[in-house]
């Protein structure tokens, strides 16, 4: 990130906006008037291009019916593979190593069912205590299917401070009892980026396969999965990639594992030219497509065509540079304007360790989030005490950030949050 000399006034924010090389993409998104959206790390906003490619697929269905599988604007039969090719550069992989299919948890089940092969004393799975619960549920389930007790066979690395993980602790836990490691690329609460290259190297030195959950990193930071030798990865496409609620997810399998029989077999994992032979012997695809299971959800795939086109144009390095700069600006503003308001920044201070959002810790976090929403600022709450703010490179301006912090300052100075209960809503 290029250095800048912080100034706390609105004109400095306007200057940063004038210098922003990605500013033109802001007009590509549907931004609600009188609102500042800082929740793109949970659900990205709709872009006009994503809307257009969805409408084009609807038109294919309307005009072609079943012939939309092979004809039309975006033939459905090859859509998952096409999107895999468009995603590959974002995760640092070859096109054939990526497929857009399933959901995050379904893909995790598939990958663990494929690569978790307990043998001898290597029977345990290594994870961490800060991971998103859905991953833990899936890992516990897979262990039970194999006849193991999750209480003894799912090892969760402890955090020293309930915010971050230390890679030394993770590596120390890679014992001769571990058969598989599954970790997040970015911790969903604090935004800490794990050193994936180092962890992969350490796992392989010990004869252990390793995979990563990229939900909070894809579209926000660059990756080099293939160069690092990562065995597999999986992610959702509705956060930083703006694929829409319930968007079809993605997975990566290193080419060195091509030919490994999928743990969970399904028709769409077939080689394309063999799929309609209708034989009862599966001939798997020779790519990451082998790890598909069921028919793709076409109307939840289609928006990604438009969204990924923008990422290809903008470039993930440019996106990362702005993300770092605008989040640094947010933290500088918070420190300057809210230094005595009881907040603690719970994200890494070092840029190379921080993902695409800033985590603010406060004992009144739930009610502060409610007060922000009342004022038109859309944040994100994570129990027990975290306000997550995510300025997104493609559609958040520096002026948005400046205005949001001024509103947060007003809320804290006037205790406007006190009229709300300090409890989360049903969906947080």
C-alpha positions in Angstrom: 0.0 0.0 0.0 1.3 3.4 -0.9 1.8 5.6 2.2 -0.4 8.5 2.9 -0.4 11.3 5.4 -3.7 11.1 7.4 -5.9 14.1 7.9 -9.2 14.0 9.7 -11.2 16.4 7.7 -13.9 15.8 5.0 -11.8 17.5 2.3 -9.1 14.8 2.8 -11.7 12.1 2.2 -12.8 13.9 -1.0 -9.2 14.1 -2.1 -8.7 10.4 -1.6 -11.9 9.8 -3.7 -10.5 11.9 -6.5 -7.3 9.8 -6.5 -9.2 6.5 -6.4 -8.6 4.5 -9.7 -11.5 2.2 -8.9 -14.1 5.0 -8.3 -15.9 4.4 -11.6 -17.1 1.0 -10.4 -19.2 2.7 -7.6 -21.7 3.7 -10.3 -22.1 0.1 -11.3 -23.8 -0.9 -8.0 -27.2 -0.2 -6.6 -26.5 2.1 -3.7 -29.4 3.1 -1.5 -29.8 6.9 -1.2 -29.1 8.3 2.3 -27.5 5.0 3.4 -23.9 3.8 3.7 -23.4 0.1 3.3 -20.5 -1.3 5.3 -21.7 -5.0 5.4 -20.2 -6.3 2.2 -18.2 -8.9 4.1 -21.6 -10.6 4.9 -23.5 -9.9 1.7 -22.2 -7.8 -1.2 -24.5 -5.4 -3.1 -26.1 -6.0 -6.4 -24.3 -4.7 -9.4 -26.0 -3.7 -12.7 -23.8 -6.2 -14.5 -24.9 -9.0 -12.2 -28.5 -8.1 -12.7 -28.0 -8.1 -16.5 -26.4 -11.5 -16.7 -29.2 -12.9 -14.4 -31.8 -11.4 -16.8 -30.0 -12.9 -19.8 -30.2 -16.3 -18.2 -33.9 -15.8 -17.4 -34.4 -14.8 -21.1 -32.7 -18.0 -22.1 -35.1 -20.0 -20.0 -38.1 -18.0 -21.4 -37.0 -18.2 -25.0 -35.4 -21.6 -25.2 -36.8 -23.8 -22.5 -34.7 -26.9 -22.1 -32.5 -25.9 -25.0 -30.9 -23.4 -22.7 -28.6 -26.2 -21.5 -26.6 -26.0 -24.7 -27.8 -22.7 -26.4 -28.4 -19.1 -25.6 -26.4 -16.3 -24.0 -24.8 -18.5 -21.3 -25.3 -22.3 -21.9 -26.1 -23.8 -18.6 -24.4 -27.1 -19.1 -20.9 -25.5 -19.0 -21.7 -22.6 -16.7 -20.0 -23.9 -13.6 -16.8 -24.6 -15.6 -16.9 -21.2 -17.2 -17.3 -19.5 -13.8 -14.5 -21.6 -12.5 -12.2 -20.3 -15.2 -13.3 -16.7 -14.3 -12.6 -17.3 -10.6 -9.2 -19.0 -11.0 -7.1 -15.9 -11.0 -8.7 -14.7 -7.8 -7.4 -17.8 -5.9 -4.2 -18.2 -7.8 -5.1 -21.5 -9.6 -5.3 -23.0 -13.0 -8.7 -22.8 -14.6 -9.3 -26.5 -14.4 -8.6 -26.5 -10.6 -11.7 -24.4 -9.8 -15.4 -25.1 -10.1 -18.4 -23.0 -9.1 -20.8 -25.5 -7.5 -22.8 -26.4 -4.4 -22.7 -24.4 -1.2 -19.9 -23.7 1.3 -20.8 -26.4 3.7 -21.8 -29.0 0.9 -18.4 -28.4 -0.7 -16.6 -28.8 2.7 -18.4 -32.1 3.2 -17.4 -33.2 -0.3 -13.7 -32.3 0.2 -13.5 -33.9 3.6 -15.3 -37.0 2.4 -12.7 -37.1 -0.4 -9.4 -36.2 1.4 -10.0 -37.3 5.0 -8.5 -40.9 5.1 -7.8 -41.9 8.6 -5.2 -44.6 8.9 -3.2 -46.0 11.8 -2.7 -43.4 14.4 -3.6 -40.6 11.9 -7.3 -40.3 12.6 -7.8 -36.7 13.8 -8.8 -33.5 12.1 -7.2 -30.2 13.1 -9.2 -27.0 13.0 -9.4 -23.9 15.3 -11.6 -22.5 18.0 -12.3 -19.2 16.2 -13.7 -20.7 13.0 -17.2 -20.1 11.7 -19.6 -22.7 13.3 -20.8 -24.2 10.1 -17.3 -25.6 9.3 -17.1 -27.1 12.8 -20.5 -28.7 12.4 -19.5 -30.3 9.1 -16.2 -31.6 10.5 -17.9 -33.0 13.6 -20.4 -34.7 11.3 -17.7 -36.2 9.1 -15.9 -37.6 12.1 -19.1 -39.3 13.4 -19.7 -40.8 9.9 -16.3 -42.4 10.2 -17.1 -43.7 13.7 -15.0 -41.2 15.7 -16.0 -39.1 18.6 -15.7 -35.4 17.6 -14.9 -34.5 21.3 -11.6 -36.4 21.0 -10.9 -36.4 17.2 -11.6 -32.8 16.3 -8.6 -30.8 17.6 -9.3 -27.1 17.8 -6.2 -24.8 18.2 -6.7 -22.4 21.0 -6.4 -18.6 20.6 -4.2 -16.8 23.0 -6.4 -13.7 23.1 -9.8 -14.8 21.6 -9.0 -12.6 18.6 -6.1 -14.1 16.7 -4.5 -17.4 16.0 -0.7 -17.9 16.2 0.7 -20.0 13.3 3.3 -21.5 15.7 0.4 -22.9 17.8 -1.2 -24.4 14.7 2.0 -26.0 13.5 2.7 -27.4 17.0 -0.7 -29.1 16.9 0.1 -30.8 13.6 1.1 -34.0 15.4 1.4 -37.6 14.0 -2.3 -38.1 15.0 -3.5 -35.5 12.5 -4.9 -36.8 9.2 -6.3 -33.5 7.8 -6.1 -29.8 8.5 -9.0 -27.4 7.8 -8.5 -23.7 8.5 -9.9 -20.3 7.5 -7.9 -18.0 5.2 -9.3 -15.0 7.1 -10.8 -15.2 10.6 -14.4 -14.0 10.3 -14.4 -12.0 13.5 -11.1 -10.2 13.6 -10.2 -10.3 10.0 -6.8 -11.8 10.6 -5.2 -13.4 7.5 -3.4 -16.7 8.3 -0.1 -17.4 6.6 -1.4 -20.0 4.3 1.9 -20.7 2.5 3.7 -21.4 5.8 0.9 -23.5 7.2 0.7 -25.6 3.9 4.5 -26.1 3.9 4.4 -27.2 7.5 1.5 -29.6 7.0 3.1 -31.2 4.0 6.4 -31.6 5.8 4.5 -33.7 8.3 2.6 -35.7 5.7 -0.7 -34.0 6.3 -3.2 -32.7 3.7 -4.5 -29.1 4.3 -7.5 -27.2 3.0 -8.8 -23.6 3.6 -12.1 -21.9 3.9 -11.8 -18.8 1.7 -15.2 -17.2 2.5 -13.8 -14.1 4.0 -10.9 -13.6 1.6 -12.0 -14.4 -1.9 -12.5 -11.1 -3.8 -10.8 -9.1 -1.1 -7.2 -10.4 -1.1 -5.0 -12.2 -3.6 -4.2 -15.9 -3.2 -1.7 -18.3 -4.7 -3.2 -21.7 -3.9 -1.4 -23.6 -6.6 2.0 -22.1 -6.0 1.6 -22.7 -2.3 0.6 -26.3 -2.9 -2.7 -26.0 -1.0 -4.5 -29.3 -1.4 -8.1 -27.9 -1.5 -10.2 -24.9 -0.7 -13.8 -23.8 -0.7 -15.7 -20.5 -0.4 -19.0 -18.7 -0.8 -19.5 -16.1 -3.6 -22.0 -13.8 -1.9 -19.7 -11.7 0.2 -16.9 -9.7 -1.5 -17.7 -11.3 -4.9 -21.3 -9.9 -4.8 -22.9 -13.0 -6.3 -26.2 -12.5 -4.4 -27.9 -14.1 -1.4 -27.6 -17.9 -1.7 -25.1 -17.6 -4.6 -23.6 -20.9 -5.7 -20.2 -21.5 -3.9 -16.8 -22.5 -5.3 -14.1 -25.0 -4.6 -10.5 -25.6 -5.6 -8.6 -28.9 -5.8 -4.9 -28.9 -6.6 -4.2 -30.7 -9.9 -1.9 -33.2 -8.2 -5.1 -34.7 -6.7 -6.9 -35.0 -10.1 -8.1 -38.6 -10.4 -8.8 -39.0 -6.7 -12.3 -40.5 -6.4 -14.8 -38.0 -5.0 -16.0 -38.9 -1.6 -19.6 -37.9 -2.5 -20.4 -38.9 -6.0 -23.0 -37.2 -8.2 -24.1 -37.0 -11.8 -22.7 -33.6 -12.4 -19.2 -34.8 -11.4 -19.2 -36.8 -14.7 -16.9 -36.1 -17.6 -19.0 -33.9 -19.8 -18.9 -36.1 -22.9 -19.9 -39.1 -20.8 -22.6 -37.6 -18.6 -25.5 -38.4 -20.9 -24.4 -42.0 -21.6 -26.6 -42.7 -18.5 -24.3 -45.6 -17.4 -24.3 -46.8 -13.8 -20.5 -46.5 -13.6 -19.4 -42.9 -12.9 -16.6 -41.6 -15.2 -15.5 -38.6 -13.3 -14.3 -35.4 -14.8 -10.5 -35.0 -15.0 -10.6 -31.6 -13.4 -12.1 -30.0 -10.3 -15.4 -30.5 -12.0 -15.3 -34.1 -10.6 -16.2 -32.8 -7.2 -19.6 -31.4 -8.3 -22.6 -33.4 -7.0 -25.9 -32.1 -8.3 -27.4 -30.0 -11.0 -26.1 -26.4 -10.8 -28.5 -23.7 -9.6 -28.4 -21.7 -12.8 -30.2 -18.6 -11.6 -27.9 -18.4 -8.6 -24.9 -18.8 -10.9 -25.8 -16.2 -13.5 -25.2 -13.0 -11.5 -21.5 -14.1 -11.0 -20.9 -13.8 -14.7 -21.4 -10.0 -14.5 -19.7 -9.7 -11.1 -16.6 -11.6 -12.0 -16.3 -9.6 -15.2 -15.7 -6.5 -13.0 -13.1 -8.2 -10.9 -11.2 -9.2 -14.1 -11.2 -5.6 -15.2 -10.4 -4.0 -11.9 -7.7 -6.5 -11.0 -7.4 -8.1 -7.6 -4.1 -6.3 -6.8 -5.8 -2.9 -7.3 -8.8 -4.1 -5.2 -6.5 -5.2 -2.4 -4.5 -1.9 -2.5 -7.7 0.2 -2.1 -9.1 -2.2 0.5 -6.0 -1.8 2.6 -5.9 2.0 2.2 -9.6 2.6 2.9 -9.6 0.3 6.0 -6.4 2.0 7.3 -8.2 5.3 6.8 -11.2 3.9 8.7 -9.0 2.8 11.6 -7.2 6.2 11.7 -10.5 8.0 11.8 -11.8 5.9 14.6 -8.6 6.4 16.6 -8.8 10.2 16.0 -12.6 10.7 16.5 -13.5 7.9 18.9 -10.4 7.4 21.0 -12.3 7.8 24.3 -15.5 6.1 23.4 -14.6 2.6 24.7 -13.8 1.0 21.3 -10.9 -1.4 20.8 -9.9 -2.3 17.2 -9.9 -6.1 17.2 -8.3 -6.5 13.8 -4.6 -6.8 13.0 -2.7 -3.5 12.9 -0.3 -4.8 10.3 -1.7 -4.5 6.7 -0.3 -7.9 5.6 -2.2 -9.6 8.4 -5.6 -7.9 7.8 -8.4 -9.0 5.4 -11.2 -6.9 4.1 -13.0 -5.6 7.2 -12.3 -3.9 10.5 -13.5 -5.3 13.8 -14.5 -2.9 16.5 -15.0 -4.3 20.0 -17.3 -2.6 22.4 -19.4 -3.9 25.4 -22.5 -2.2 23.8 -21.9 -3.5 20.3 -25.3 -5.0 19.6 -27.2 -1.8 20.5 -24.6 0.4 18.7 -25.3 -1.6 15.5 -29.0 -0.9 15.9 -28.3 2.8 16.4 -26.1 2.9 13.3 -28.8 1.2 11.2 -31.4 3.8 12.4 -29.0 6.5 11.1 -28.6 4.8 7.7 -25.2 3.1 8.4 -25.3 -0.7 7.7 -22.8 -2.5 9.9 -22.6 -6.1 11.0 -22.7 -7.5 14.5 -20.9 -10.6 15.7 -21.4 -12.0 19.2 -20.5 -11.3 21.8 -19.2 -7.7 21.3 -18.1 -7.0 17.8 -19.1 -4.3 15.3 -17.7 -5.3 11.9 -17.3 -2.6 9.3 -16.3 -3.5 5.7 -15.5 -0.7 3.3 -15.6 -2.5 -0.1 -13.1 -1.4 -2.7 -15.5 -1.4 -5.7 -18.3 0.6 -4.2 -17.4 2.3 -0.9 -16.0 5.8 -1.0 -13.6 7.5 1.5 -16.3 10.1 2.0 -18.7 7.3 3.0 -16.2 6.2 5.6 -15.7 9.8 6.9 -19.5 10.3 7.2 -20.0 6.9 8.9 -17.4 7.7 11.6 -19.0 11.1 12.2 -22.4 9.5 12.7 -20.8 6.8 15.0 -19.3 9.7 17.0 -22.7 11.4 17.3 -24.2 8.1 18.5 -21.5 7.6 21.1 -21.4 11.3 22.3 -25.1 11.5 22.7 -25.6 7.9 23.9 -28.2 7.3 21.2 -27.7 3.6 21.5 -29.2 3.5 25.0 -32.7 3.2 23.7 -32.0 -0.1 22.2 -31.5 -3.5 23.9 -28.0 -4.9 23.9 -29.1 -8.1 22.3 -28.7 -9.3 18.7 -31.7 -9.8 16.3 -32.7 -13.2 15.0 -30.3 -12.6 12.1 -27.2 -10.8 12.9 
